[in-house]
Amino acid sequence: LTINGLNLKYANNDNLFILDGNNITVSNNSVVGAYYNGILGYSSTANNNWTVTGNSASWNGAYGIMWSGSGSNWEVSHNKLFNNAWGGSWTSDTNFHTGCGFRAVPDGVWNATIMTNGTIEYNVAYNNGLGPTGVWNTEGAEDGCGLMFDTVGSGNIMRYNVAYNNEVGNLRVAQDYSGSSLYGNISYGATQTLKPEYGIGIQATFGLNGTKIFNNTSYGNVVGILVEGKGTSPVNSCLNVLVKNNIV
């Protein structure tokens, strides 16, 4: 299945929603102003061999591009992701709990085997968390990062992306127990301090084992690179993390 060259706007839920499938290409589409997500790929079984490339996702209330569920061999590349994650309050609608330019997340919690062998590369993500009135959104628990791995499996790579002026942080990885690699990225201009831990260039947090952050450039942010475990439980610990040869 190939979905190419569509111009989708102002959906009441998601501009483009794809449920369960393998060998899918989503390319060169424009997705603007959805109430929730620009592009949502969801799987309760497995979404394998996806390519999401050359899309523009902007002004969507929650996520520009979101992948939720299980799958392997994903490429998310050459997308432009901006001014997403600005709508709604998570206290009244849990779909606005977080928002990003791109996020990979499991279907459910504490499932560390969901997205494997994903490559997130050559994307540009900026101004996520900034709404159309010029006001930064503070209604979610975590608003407006650029690109994010959240509870992923093995073999995931985030590389050669440019992320700037995103709200909670430009590049993030959380609950990474299988050693994702972040390298060759440029992150700058994360300067928001509306909440604690905003304004971070590259952040690895909430449970890590084997995460590798190297050969990145992170400048002009409140915090250049932040690596942290939270709490004393093993699920929130910080183990075997490599931070090397970055320019900060």
Disulfide bonds with the S-S distance in Angstrom:
none
